[in-house]
Amino acid sequence: MATSSCPDLFQIRIGFVGVGNMAQAIIDGWMKGDVIKPGQLMASAPSDRNLKIVKEKGIQTTHNNCEVVRSCDVVILACKPYHIAQVSEEIRSEVTGSKLVLSLLAAVTIPKLEAGLPSGTRVLRAMPNVASAVQEGCTMLVRGSNVTEVDVTLTKALFSPIGLVEEGTDALCNVGGAYGGAIAYMAIVLESMSDGAVKMGMQRHMATRMAAQIMMGTGKMQLETGLHPGQIKDSVCSPNGTTIRGVHAMEQGGVRGALMEAMEVSVKRAEEIS
C-alpha cells in the first residue's frame, strides 16, 4: 500500500473491529455498489449476534480482534467508543507500519487514537451515517499526523461510492458526527409530514412515500444546483399562497430553532465525552 497511487480496491483486505449498525451499513453500501467483495472482508465482535448477520453475507468472522488486524491491510475500528482504550491495548502489537487504521468512533479524537497505537501509525477518522447502506451517506474525514496522500485517496475511494465525503478537523468532526444523528431529525420531519397528510385524508403508505421523495428531491436539488436553501424555499412560495402559509406555521412552531438546537446540543455532548 506504499505506492504512489491508490491501490486496486479489489486487492486489499479490510477488517472491522466491531460490526454494529454503522459497520453493517458500510458493508451493505459496498456490496450494493460492488465496491468491495465479501471475501475481502473480515469482522470481529465479542458476541455472535452481529457476527451471524455479516457471516450470512459471506464475510469471515472471528471473536479475536488481533486476528482481524493481523489478516487485513485496512483496519476499521467500529467498537463502542468507551471500549477504545481496551481495544487499542489489545491490538497494538499487531498494528505494524503496513496497516492503515480508520476509526468510526464518535468523540474519539485523532490524538487519543494515535496515543493508544504504536508511534507512526497511519490513522484517519471517518464519521459516516447509516444512509451509507443505500449509498446516500455523508462522511467526514479527518487526517492523522502520519497518513499519506495515498491513504487519503484510498479512504475516499472506499467512502465516495456510498455517499458524500468531506474533509475536516477533529473539532469539525463532532459537527460532522451530528449529521450522523441528524438522520433521526429528518425521520421526525418525514414522519410529521406524513402525519399531516394522513390527517388531511391521504393513505399512510402514500403519505410516507411522498414525504420521503420530497426530502430526497430537495436535497438532490440543492446538491446539483448549489442554490441556497432559502432560494429553494422562496422559489415555491407565491405571494399569499398555500406554501407561505405553511412556512409561517413552521416558523410559529419553532421548527427552525428546534433543528438548530438539536445540532448544537449533539455537538456539545460529543465535546463533553471527547
N, C-alpha and C positions, 0 to 999 in steps of 0.2 A: 504493500500500500504506500510505499515511499516513492512513488513515481511522480512525474511532473503533470500528469493529467488524471482525471477521475477514473478509478478502476471500473471495469465492467461489473455492473451490479450483480449479474448472474454468477460472478466468480467469487463473491465474498460470502462469508458465514456470519450470521447475525444472531446474537444471543440475548434473550430477555431474562434479567434477574428480577423475578416478579412478573406476573402475567394477569393483572386485573383488567378492569374495564378499559383503561386507556391503552394498554398494550394490545388488547384484543381488537380495539378499534383500528389501531395502526395496521395490525396484521390483516384485518378484513379489507382495509383500503388497498393494501399492497396486492392482495390476492385478487380483488375485484379488477384492478388495473393491470394484472400480470407484471407487477413491478419486481416482486421477489417471489421465488418458488418456495413451497412449503419445505422442501428438502434442504433449503439453505438456512432454515431457522431452527433454533433450539430455545427451550424455555425451562426455567426452574421456578419452583414455588414450594413453600413449606407443606402445603396440603394438596390433595388430589383434586379438589373441587374445580379450580381453574385449569389445572393441567389436563384434566379429562376433556375439557372443551377444546383446547388447542390440539391435543393429540388426535382428536377426531378429524381435524383439518389436515393431518399428515405431518405434524410438527413433532420433532424429537423432544422428549421431556425428561426431566430429572428432578430430584429433590436436592441435588448437590450444586450450589452456586459456583463453586470452583470449577466444576466440570464444564459449565457454560463458558466461563471466562477462558479456560484452557483451550476450548474447542473452537472459539469464534474470533473473527477479526474485529468485529464491532460489537461492543457490549453495551446494552441499553439497560440502565438502572431504572426499574419500574416498580420497586418495592414501596412500602409505605415510608413517607419521609422520616418518621421517627425511628425507623429501623436502619437508617443510612450509616450511622456510626458502627453498628454491629456488622452490617454487610461489608462495609469498607475494610474493616479489620479482617474479616473472613477471607476476602478475595485478593487482598493487596499483594500477596506473594505470587499470585498468578498474573497480575497486571504488568506485562512487560512492555517494552518500547514499541512493539509491533501492534499494540491494541489501541483502538480508538474507543473512548468511553463517552456515551451520550446519556445524560440524565434527564428524566421526565419528571423529576421530583419538585413539587411546588415548594417554594420558600427555602430551598437549599441552594445557597449561593455558590458561585464558582470557587471563591477562596475556601469555603467549607469542603467542597468536593475535592479540591486539589490537596488540601491538608490531610485528608484521610487516605490518599492514594500515594504510591511512590513518586518521588520527585521527578518531574519531567513528563508525567502522564498527560497525554493529549485528551482534554476534556471539553465537551460542549454541553450546554444546557439546551434542551428543546422543550418548549411548552406548547403542545398541540391541544386539540379538543376532540371530543368523541365523534364529531361530524367527519373526522378523518375516515371513518368506516365507510362513508358514502362518497369519499373523495371531494368533500367540501369543507375540509378542516381549515384551521387557522393556527399557524405555528410560529412562535417567537424563538429565534436562535440567539444564544449568547456564546461568544468565543472564550475559551480558556486561554491562559497565557502561553501554552505550548503547542496549540494547534497550528497546522499548516493550511495553506490555501487549498491543498488537495483535500484535506479533511472537511473543510467547509463546503467545497464543491460536492463532495460525496454526500454529505448530510443533506444539502439542498436537493440533490438528485433523489434521495430517499423520500423526502417530505413534500417536494413540489408536486408529484403526481397525485397526492392525496389532499391538496388544498393550497391555500395562500401561505407563503413563507416570508417573514420579515426578520431582519437582524436588529438587535438592541443590546442594552446593557443589563446587568443584574437588577438595577433599580427598575428599569422599564419592564423587566421580565415579570415582576409582580403585577404590573398593569396588564401585560400580555396574558398572564395566568388568569386574571379576572375575566378575560374574554373566554377562557375555557368554561368558567362557571356561567358566563352570560348566555349560554345555550338554555339554561334554566329560565333566565329572564325572558328570552324570546319565546320559550314554550308557554310561559304565562300569558304573554301578549297574544300569541296564536290562539290559545285556549279561550281567552277573553273575547277575541273577535268572533270565534266560533260560537261562544255562548250568546253573544249579541245577535248573531244571525239566527240562531235557533229560537231565541226569544221572539224574533220577528217572523217566525214561521218556516224557516228553512230546515231541511232534514240534517241531522248531525253529521253524517258522513260527508255530505256535500259541503256543509259549512266549514268543516275542518280542512278538507282538501283545498277549498278555495282560499281559505286564510293562509294555508301553508304555501300555496302557489304565489299569493300576493307578497308574502315575506321574501320568498326566493327571488321573485321578479324584481322587487325593489332593490335588493342587494345587487343583483346582476346588473341592473340599470346603472347604479352608482359606480360599480367597478368598471363597466365598459365605457361609460361616458365621462367619468370623472366629475360629474356635477356635484355641487354641494347638496347635502340632504335637504337644506332649506329651499333650494331651487326646485328640487323634485316635488317637494310639498307644494310650493307656490304654483307649479305648473298644473296642478289638478284642483286648485282652489279658485273657483269662479266667484265673482262678487255676489254676495247674498245667496250663495249656492248651498248645496247639501254638505259638501265636504268641509267647507269652512265652519259650518255649524258643528260638525263632528270634531274638528280640530279644537274649537273653542271648548267643547265638552271635555276633551282630553286635558286641556290646559287647566280647566277648573278642577279636574280630578287629580291634578298633580302628577300626571304620568311622566312628564319630562324630568321633574325634580326627583321623583322616586327612582328612576333609572340611573340618574347621575349619582344619587346617594348610594344605590346598590353597588355601583362600580367603586365608589370611594371606600365604603366600609370593607369591601372584599380586599382591596389593595392594602388597606391599613391592617387588616387581620394577617395578611401574608407577611407584612413587615414585622408584625409582633412576633411571629413564630420563626422568622428567618434567623 
